Amino acid sequence: MRIINMNAKKLAIVVSLGLALGVARSADAGTGGSYQTIQQAIAANSVDSIKAELERTEFLVCAACVDLVTPLVDHADYRVRTVAAWWLARRAVSKQVQVQMLSRLSQPDSTAALNAADVLGEFHYVSSIPALGAALSNPIFSAPARAEMARALGTIGRPAGSPYLTAGLGDSDPTVRSASLVALRSIAGFNDGSVAAPLVSDSDPGVRADAAVTIGMFKYAGGASALVSALGDSSQTVRKKAAWALGEIGAPASVAGGPLQNAAANDPSPLVRSLAKAALSKLK
């Protein structure tokens, strides 16, 4: 019994110590870093270290640190660019940086423009939307850069971005069409699934899958016929998304019941069969 009691006491001490350390770590969040620790992380070029130090120095008052962090907006890794933008957005220089990034969108450098889009999205300034929207449709930029414009508009998430993203659904490149679909799902108050319905038959399977998800998320009942057709798609991913979306929109049983029953019984993918079976219980 004594051994049991001693073990219980030790366990209680360990638990209490763990809780105390957890509280201490939570209390230290956003504090504790310095110019030197940021400098060391950047010199090591470790993504995790850079992210950790910038997060630790969220509230650090350090004018010299701005000169260290600003070049990170052109880092090769997206995660570093966005955490640098997050850090700069909390400084007095944010407006100045915004102006610099906006100026890149009027120049023919796709890499610089792509990086600028990451920063502008993270800043969440509504005033950046027109320039990002114009760049989204500007053929001078590469497809990856245009896709990043769409993602930035989605990150900002304001209604003013929806017309630009809707236009982006007609882009010649599938990565831009997909990025525009995904971004529209983040726009506050936007739920017009009709814009996605035509893309369920897009030439690119990734676009078709994103279109099906968008219809399902927006619960667009008018997309039922397009989704039923997609149950026969050559892409397993598209078929999965279509089956799921039919359940989400509560498609009419008269339209989707038979095709879903067929998919639930005969689709070669067990995931499609499972999702089709689940969707059947949600039909109207």
C-alpha positions, 0 to 999 in steps of 0.5 A: 500500500505504501508503494501505491501511495508513493506512486500516486503522490509522484504522479500527482507531482508530475501532473501538477508540474506539467500543468504549471509548465503549460501555464508558463508556456502559454503566458510566454506566448508572443514574448521572450524573443529578441533581435539576436534570436530573430537574426540567428533563426534567419541565419540558420534558414530554418522555417520552423525556427523563423516561424517560432521566433517571429511568433515569440516576438509578436509584441517585441518593440524593436525598430531594427528588427523590421530591417531583419524581417522585411526581406523575408517577404521574398523568402522561397518558402510560403510559410516564411513569407506569410509569417513575416507578413503577419509580423509586419502587419503588427508594426507601424510600417505595415502601410508602407509595406503595403504600398511597396507590395501593391507597386509590384502588381503593376510590374511584369515580375511574376515572382515578385507579384506572387510574393506580394500577393501572399503579403497583401492577403495576410495584411487583410486590407480591403484597399488591396482588393482592386489591385489584386483583382486586376492582377488576377486577370492580368495575362502578363503574370504566370498562372502560379502568380495569378492563382496566388492573387485569387488565394489572397482575395480569399484570405482577405475574405471580403465581398468586394473580392467576389466579382474578381474571383467569379471572373477568375473561374474563366481563366485559361489555366486550371490552377487559377480556376481551382484557386478562384473556386476555393477562394470564393468559399472564404468570401463573407456572405457569398453563397452563389453555387451557380457559378460553380455548376458549369465547372463540374464538367471542366476539362481538369479533374482538380477543377471538377472536384473543387466545383463539386465541393463548392456546390455542396458547401453552398448547398446549391440545389440547382447543381444536382444534375451536374453532380449526378453526371459527375458520379460517372466521372473518370476521377475517383476524387470527383466521384467522391466529391459529387456523392458527398455534395449530393447529400449536402444539397439534399438533392431530390430523390427523383433526380439523384436516388437511382444514380446514388444507389448505383454508385453505392452498389457498384462504384469500384472505390469503397470511399465512393460507395460509402459516401453515396450510401451516406448521401442517400439518407439525405435526399429529399 
